[in-house]
Each structure stands twice: as C-alpha cells, then as structure tokens.
Amino acid sequence: MFTIDDLADRLGGYLPPDEIQQVKRAFYYAEQAHDGQRRRSGEPYVTHPLAVANILANMHMDHQSLMAAMLHDVIEDTGVSKKALAAQFGKPVAELVDGVSKLTQITFEDKAVAQAENFQKMVLAMSRDIRVIIVKLADRLHNMRTLGALRPDKKRRIARETLEIYARIAGRLGINTIRVELEDLSFQAIHPMRAERIKRAVASARGNRRSAMREIQASLQQSLDDEGLKGTVIGRQKHLLSIYKKMRDQRKPFAEIMDVFGFRIITEDVASCYRILGVVHNLYKPVPGRFKDYIAIPKANGYQSLHTTLFGQRGMPIEVQIRTREMEAMANNGIAAHWLYKAGQTAHPIAEGSHARARAWVKGLLEMQRHAGDSLEFIEHVKNDLFPDDVYVFTPKGDIMELPQGATVIDFAYSVHTDIGNNCIACRIDRHLAPLSTRLESGQTLEIITAPGARPNLAWRISSPLPRRAPPFAMR
Ligand code: MN
C-alpha cells in the first residue's frame, strides 16, 4: 500500500525538507479528521486524499496544493471549519480547501439552468486561485480510477460529467496527462464493451506492428545521429477514446487508424526542432499539406510542437511530432508546468506564457458571464470555449486572436472589444469585403468597419456547439 512516507520520498526530489514536513502534517491532520471513515472499497478514507496528493506530486505541484489535496474533503466530510484550517495551515491552504469543497458541492446532473449556474460558481472559484481546479481535477481523476462497483447508471452519469466538464477543462488548461486518462476512464465507464473491444484490438495490432515500429524508430534515430543532432525518438500510442472518435466521426475502419505510425522526437532547443524537421523530410517524403507549425503559432492552451506526416515504406503514413523538452513538459502538464519550473527556481518562458494564458482564459469567462443574458447563454459560450479546436486570425496590426471553431466575423469583433462588436457594420477579410456572418478560417487578417449605432444581427454569433454526427459503431 502507498504510504505518506512513500510520498515524502518522492517529494524529496523537488521540494525542500520544511515543505515536505508541512505536507506530512496535513496528512496526519486529515488522517485524524477522517478517522473511522472508509471508502466504498473498504479502505481507510485517508487513502483517497493521499492518492490525490500523489497525482499532484507527479506533476511537481507546490506544497500548498499538496496540503490542500490532503485536506480537500475535511471541511465537507468532517465538519472542520475553514477558520480552523487557516489557523493550522495558513490562509492560502485554507482558501484552496474551501475552493475545492465548493466545487465538490457542484454537480452537473440537474437541469441545464442549475448546471449553468454551477459552472459560473466554478469559474469564480478558479478565478481566485487556478490551483483550485488543478486539485479538483486530481480529485476527480482518483475518483474515476476507483469507480469500482458503483451502479452502472451512476457510473455513466459521473463519466458523462467528467467527459463534458472536467476532461475539457483539463484540455483547456493543457493538462493532457490528466485529460487523456479522464477521457479513457469515462469512455470505459460509458461504453464498457466498445472500450474492451478496442483495447483488445489495439493489443493485437501492437504485436503485429512491433518490428515495423522498431525499424522506423531506428532509422529516424540514425539519421539524427548522422547529422550530429541531439534528439530522442520515441514511439507514440493513441489512446482509446481518440481511436473511437476517429472511427465514429471520420468513419474510418480500425485497421486504417492503426496503420499510422506515431513518433515523437524530443530535442534541446527550437533551432534543433526545425533542423530535425529538415532531416526527417529528407529521410521520408512528407505528405503535402500535413505540416503544422505550432511552435510559431502555439495552440490556445499553450501547446507547442512541429507536426508532420511522412510516407513510410509501402506507403504507410508516419506521423512525427518534434519539440523541445520544455514543450514536452507543457504538452503533458500544461498550466501545471508553471509550478514545475517554479520549483526548480527557473521560471520558464513557455510555462509562464501558459500561466498567463490560463489566467486570461478565466478572466475571459468572467467577462462572458457579465455580458451573457442568462446562465444558459453563458454555458453555451463556455461549451464552445471548451472545444479546443480554435481558429487563429490576425488583426490589421498583426496581433493573433484565437476564436473557437465556427466563430464568425461578429465573434471576432466582440473579442476585440464589446464596443466594436456592438457597432460593427461590415468587415474586410484579407482586404476583401465580406459579410459579418462569414465563418473564420485560421490565417485570415480581419479589419472591422464600425458605424455608431449600428446593431449587428446577433444570430450570426455562434451560440451553440456545432452539430455532431450520430455515433454509429462498426469495427473490422
Ligand atoms: Mn475527494
């Protein structure tokens, strides 16, 4: 069994002894407070907060977040007051615990209005301290890992909520290790049979492909070594939900999805990324139109990497991602990478940038909340916002604006400024006049023409998620 001493050992890798001591103190306090309480599995309750703290330790979160993780159910389940926690552990930790407790009371099962109001509460809690949501995500992850023998309908409800809300927030904050695991656990709870079939198919396909994978990996590595470029080539696996979604949305047979070989190359610096790109394009022919430069234009959640697809032997596509170590940390931990670097005392510009972006996102949600007519309208905005496939457009001055997929010129106008939105009457896209209802595409430059008192047709704004296709399921 995993103990507090195991955790303390692990923390020794990145926290000073006095902070580790405080984390231990929080554990013993929680152990006493939850004394006599058990989890559904029969284990002592405190194993849960300990596991949550361990998830955060893997992300190298700071000691206050870990203390809050230890204490996160104490107010809710044992009647200890926030004031008492503040006296024992200081105000920041007490505030974090209070924030997580408030999120715990929120459920998204009820009617849409209640759901929207709850989401607003959630945004408020996040805006005070973004660590609240990170602790909450770790809490939800451990609960999903231990869904166990819950009634199937209850399991499905929790899994849906996890998929709709928490996995998306994790994605929006770039915390991909948590997002991917939440998605796969939810998928398994909602569609146990389908998940099982895909899992088995993946295992057998993996066995068949092993030698081909090794061959490609070796030839990529060799070509880097020949050029004297430092880089490590690793094989990539797709996760269950992403395979399922490809089958469902793109109607691709399983075999075709698995026919793609995925690799990642981790290197030292940005210049090496582009040089390595040249080397792999020289080794295998690139597939036209598939190259994406997320280093020059990062995704909304801070993700940076070069993506390219190559024609391998016998025409097998090879997908390659090329990035630096910092970009890799960002891709896995997103906003949490901020604390990762803070702990090492070397604040990294990428991590700092992501933290600033996350704050901007939460601030944007608050703004939206103020402008939205009612809670339902707000939640629709948020749902759009949580779809991570953003489009990027430019202002005439060359500033990059990010908007959700399906956004129109009017959305752009409002994202520049509410007054511009209220007064826009026309627009130029790449210098050509275009209607306000035009859907935006990445790379366009937009110039908004305003006139005082003009009232644009707000029906052209995106207010509901894009229609999704029905989910047929066929597997070969
Ligand atoms: Mn909990």
Residues whose N, C-alpha, C, O or C-beta is under 5 A from the ligand:
A	BS01	MN	D73 D139
